[in-house]
Amino acid sequence: MLTLAWPWLLLLLPLPLLIRQKNTKQLTGGELNMPGIAHTREVTVSQGRNTSRLFYYLMWALLVLAVARPQWVGQPIDIPTKGRDLMVAVDLSGSMQIEDMVLNGRAVDRFSVIRQVVSDFIAKRKGDRLGLILFADHAYLQTPLTPDRRSVAQYMREAQIGLVGKQTAIGEAIALAVKRFDKVKNSNRILVLLTDGSNNAGNIEPMEAARIAAKRHVTIYTIGVGADVMQPQGFFGTQQVNPSADLDEQTLSAIAKLTHGRYFRARNPQELQQIYEEINKLQPVSRDQQSYRPRSELFYWPLGLALLCSIGLALFQSGLAAGLGHRSIK
């Protein structure tokens, strides 16, 4: 929006009118009318004075407006805080395709639920810097730590199963998060790691990575995803199986305990949503978020127009003087 830094200076606008009115009162009654003399020259001079006076008033108004400092104020921009850095690591291994979750009354795969819940969780973390790690055969940094929550959530929604392989490199995901946290100082370092299996890939064991994370003061919240019971339709009829048999809850619990975090178990979308709400309580968003509005100075516009008016006034007065001189010669 358009605003003025010093609007009170606009009180100076009527100053020339007040001065002229005072001078007019002092000169009232001092005119001498002489009948019989042609008034053509006087009329021309009077009209020229009126036009010049309009130029002067316009120039004065533009100069006062320039001194009042007109500004264009933009939309609020959040200032990144150093209070909390939160990294989200999501498993994209092949087992995420298992359809043991129910969403809106129909069976869906695990990752469809995770994508929705995690995206909502990221969008709510206003005031934090967030990053996204995707892992399967190896861990990859999808989004570095940034206050731009929309971009992180968008990358989460665009992720696909099998994008980085079919296996599960939990240790690499933890190590990559620790490496990224080493680049920032004076912050609460939080890692939320979500998986549905056990470590079977990567170059570092999960517990070794967790010990490094503990030394670097990184708190890890681990989430194990997958239903306990699933009844698929087979050749011999309905069978009851445990789709989460590969989930290494013991290691995930140990990682959380070693880094002063917590382990959570998500068997359905409702539990997963509750887990992220619990994490929001354990690690509330930064409350010292600040913002500012960018301001662009616009004083040079009225100042430039005042300069053009002065040039126009000079040309007008030169033309008027030339016209009067020509009439005098005649």
RASUL-V450711 format. One line per field, one symbol per residue. phi: phi as a letter, one per 40 degrees, with the letter a starting at -180 (. if undefined). psi: psi as a letter, one per 40 degrees, with the letter a starting at -180 (. if undefined). burial: + if it has 16 or more other ideal C-beta (glycine too) atoms within 10 Angstrom, else -. A space follows every 10 residues. Layout:
phi=???
psi=???
burial=???
This chain:
phi=.cabcbcccc ccdcdccccc ccccccccgc cbcbcgbcbc cccccccccc cccccccccc ccccccccgc bbccccbccd bbcabbbbbb cbcccccccb bbbfgbcbcc cccddccccc cccccchbcb bbbbbacacb ccacdacccc cccccccccb cgcbhbcbbc dccccccccc cccbbfaccb bbbbababcb agbacdcccc ccccccgbcb bbbcbhccba bccbcbhcbb bbcbcccccc ccccccccbg babbbbcadc cccccccccc ccbccccccb aabcbbcbcc cccccccccc cccccccccc cccccccccc
psi=ihihdgdeee eededddddd ddddddehee ihhgiehhed dddddddddd dddddddddd dddddddegi ihhaihhhhh ifdhhhhhhh hfideeehge ihhfeihiid dddddddddd dddefheihi ihhhibdihi hdhihiegdd dddddddeii hedfaeahgd dddddddddd deeiifihhh hhhhieaihe iieiiddddd dddddefhhh hihhiiidhh gihadfahih ihefdehgdd ddddddddef aihihheidd dddddddddd ddgiihefhi iihhhhhede dddddddddd dddddddddd ddddddddd.
burial=---+------ ---------- ---------- ---------- -------+-- ----+---++ ++++++++++ +--------- +-++++++++ +++-++-+-+ +-------++ +++++++++- ++--+-++++ ++++++++++ +++-+-+-+- -++--+--+- +--+++++++ ++++++++-+ +-----+-++ +++++++++- ++-++++-++ -+++---+++ +++++++--+ ---------- --++--++-- ++++++--+- +++++++++- -++-++--+- --+--+---- -------++- -+--++--+- --+------+ ----------
